[in-house]
Structure formats: C-alpha cells, structure tokens
Amino acid sequence: MKPFSKQEIVVVSFIFLTIVLVSLYNFSIAIRRGRDAQRKSDIGAITDALNKYANDFATFPEASPDGKIIACKGELMQTQDGGGNSTFIYSLVPCEWGKDALQDINDSDYPAYIATLPIEPQNKEGISYVYLSNRKRFHILASLEGDGEDEYDPRIEVRAINCGVRICNFGRSSGTTPLDRSIEKYENELEEKSK
C-alpha cells in the first residue's frame, strides 16, 4: 500500500478542519437557541404564576428596586388594629430567582403558584430576569441572545432596561399592558383618554 502524499494529507486535513469548524459553529447556535427557548418558557411560567397570584389576592406583587418579586416570607411582625388588638403577620421580602416559590405565605397547604421561580440560564454571567410592577400591572423581562428570534422585541430594547449586564429585549405583561413603554406612562395615557 502506497503512503499518502503530503498534498493528500493537507487536503484531508483541510476537509476535516472545515467539518469541525462548521459543526462547532452550529453547535454554539443550538446551545444559544436552547437558552433562549428556556428564557421564553421561564417568562411564560412566571407570567402564569403572577396571574394566578393576582386572581387570589386581587393585586400583583410589588417589585423590588433590583427587579425581583416581593412576595416571599420575611420576619414575623406584630401589628395592632385600632382597638389595640395584636395580630402577627409575616413581612414580604424579595424572592430569590432559582430558590424561592411564589406562594401564599400564610397558607402553606395551598399549592404554590410556581414551585421555584426560574433563574436566568446565564445568571452566573451576570444576566437576570427583571420584574416591574405597580401592583395593578406588571412586566416580566428577559434578554434573548438571538435578535433573529420571533419574540425578540426591539421596542423593549429601546427602553434600555438592564437585565443584568445585557439590555432586556423580550417580555410578557399583565393583560394588554404594552411592553414598549413604562407601566406609569401607559396608565397616564389611559387616564388622559378617559378625560
């Protein structure tokens, strides 16, 4: 059997290298799309949980300054009504993504609205979900990596809201609340229309 010539080795090596590079590129795209699919699923699940919460409490949870949902059990506090009667209630604190459930803190037997609030797939790289709310309406935002995704929304991106180290460009909201402007601006527009 005749050994390969140098030219044949170079051609075979070039073909092999091309196949490896194309495969790696396609693999990285598949991983990115997988993370974006996870983000879409997470935001959908959080939206459903928030709507169930509002059905029971007639209000959405407050938002913390860093974009978390304030609905988790804090310290036990004593309050007094006008007649001097004391009651004990739990304070509400921001829920931690990936750790806490969204649930009724006063009824542990009632099923959680969501067992664990999802955490952004690239949270360790400084990317996070962002929750905004005035208790009547909410936005839950994320940052998709692929600007070619169907749900990518440049109108959200223009608002320049930080989803950690990236700008938010995808989200869901309560009812028909638009995502291209703040909740406060939208409510002001509704108020102007009603005059």
PyMOL commands that set and color helices and strands:
alter all, ss='L'
color gray80, all
select helices_A, chain A and resi 6-57+123-125+154-157+183-194
alter helices_A, ss='H'
color red, helices_A
select strands_A, chain A and resi 62-63+69-80+86-94+130-133+138-142+162-163+166-167+170-173
alter strands_A, ss='S'
color yellow, strands_A
deselect
rebuild
show_as cartoon
